[in-house]
Amino acid sequence: MRDVNKRGAEINKEALLIRALLQRGLKSPTAEAFVEDATTHCETLATAVHTGARLDRNAEDETTAFMRFAKARFSARALQSSVRTSRKGSQNAAIDMAAGTWDPFDPGRERDKGAPTPKGQPPTWQDVRDPSSGAA
């Protein structure tokens, strides 16, 4: 159960950051969907911990994959990487996110002119959920 509890705490930690950004003005359908999924996974994990029930294999695999996805795409480190890639600087990025004019979590966002194209994008949640895509 400790592993299950730890997984829930990790997912919740990343979701809290994103919730705070959304409350401050970030406009991001991707981030909103992430928070909804994170809430569902945290509820599943909390139920298992509080009832002492073992997760079935599917729930175990899905929540583990979601935790990795959350760290890769929605952690403070991932946000810092998006800011660096955008070449906005942290202050301008914060202003643009609060104004709802820049979404650092949109996987299809256009890069600022002159910003280098990243060598590889982190997997999307759909990629993680579909092991046949090869991105997980």
C-alpha positions in Angstrom: 0.0 0.0 0.0 2.9 2.4 0.5 3.7 2.3 -3.2 0.1 3.0 -4.0 0.0 5.9 -1.5 3.3 7.3 -2.9 2.0 7.1 -6.5 -1.1 9.0 -5.5 1.0 11.7 -3.7 3.2 12.1 -6.8 0.2 12.5 -9.1 -1.5 14.9 -6.7 1.7 17.0 -6.5 1.8 17.6 -10.2 -1.9 18.2 -10.4 -1.7 20.9 -7.6 0.8 22.8 -9.7 -1.4 22.7 -12.7 -4.6 23.6 -10.7 -2.7 26.7 -9.4 -1.7 27.8 -12.9 -5.3 27.3 -14.1 -6.6 29.4 -11.2 -4.2 32.1 -12.1 -5.5 32.4 -15.6 -3.8 29.7 -17.7 -6.1 28.7 -20.6 -5.2 25.1 -21.5 -7.6 22.4 -22.5 -4.6 20.0 -22.2 -3.9 21.0 -18.6 -7.6 20.9 -17.7 -7.9 17.3 -19.1 -4.7 16.4 -17.2 -6.2 17.7 -13.9 -9.4 15.7 -14.5 -7.5 12.5 -15.2 -5.2 13.1 -12.2 -8.2 13.6 -9.9 -9.7 10.3 -11.2 -6.5 8.4 -10.7 -5.9 9.9 -7.2 -9.5 8.9 -6.2 -8.8 5.3 -7.4 -5.6 5.2 -5.5 -7.0 6.7 -2.3 -9.9 4.2 -2.3 -7.4 1.4 -2.5 -5.3 2.8 0.3 -8.3 3.5 2.6 -10.1 0.3 2.0 -7.0 -1.9 1.9 -8.1 -3.3 -1.4 -5.5 -4.4 -3.9 -5.5 -2.6 -7.3 -6.3 -4.8 -10.2 -3.5 -5.2 -12.8 -5.1 -2.7 -15.2 -5.4 0.0 -12.6 -1.9 -0.7 -11.3 -0.4 -0.3 -14.8 -2.5 2.7 -15.7 -1.8 4.7 -12.6 1.9 3.9 -12.8 2.0 5.0 -16.4 0.1 8.2 -15.6 2.5 9.0 -12.8 5.4 8.8 -15.3 3.4 10.9 -17.8 2.6 13.5 -15.1 6.3 13.9 -14.3 7.3 14.1 -18.0 4.7 16.6 -19.1 3.3 18.5 -16.1 5.9 18.7 -13.4 7.7 22.0 -12.5 10.7 20.6 -14.4 8.6 20.1 -17.5 7.2 23.6 -17.2 10.7 25.1 -16.9 11.7 23.2 -20.0 8.8 24.6 -21.9 9.7 28.1 -20.8 13.3 27.6 -21.9 12.2 26.2 -25.2 9.9 29.2 -25.8 12.7 31.7 -25.1 10.2 33.9 -23.3 12.0 34.1 -20.0 10.3 33.1 -16.8 8.8 36.5 -16.1 7.2 36.9 -19.6 6.1 33.3 -19.6 4.3 33.9 -16.2 2.7 37.0 -17.6 1.5 35.3 -20.8 0.2 32.2 -18.8 -1.7 34.5 -16.4 -3.2 36.4 -19.3 -4.2 33.2 -20.9 -2.2 33.9 -24.1 0.4 31.1 -23.8 -0.2 27.5 -23.1 3.1 25.7 -22.3 1.3 22.3 -22.2 -0.2 22.3 -25.7 1.7 19.6 -27.5 0.9 21.3 -30.9 1.8 24.8 -29.9 3.8 26.8 -32.3 7.4 27.6 -31.2 8.5 31.2 -31.0 10.5 32.3 -34.0 14.1 31.4 -33.5 13.5 28.8 -30.8 15.1 25.5 -31.6 12.9 22.6 -32.4 13.0 20.0 -29.6 14.7 16.8 -30.5 11.8 14.8 -29.1 8.5 15.5 -27.6 7.5 13.8 -24.3 4.8 11.2 -24.9 1.1 12.3 -24.7 -1.2 10.6 -22.3 -2.8 8.8 -25.3 0.7 7.4 -26.2 1.1 6.2 -22.7 -2.3 4.6 -22.6 -1.7 2.9 -26.0 1.5 0.8 -25.7 1.3 -0.1 -29.4 2.4 3.5 -30.2 5.9 2.8 -28.9 6.2 6.1 -27.1 5.9 4.8 -23.5 
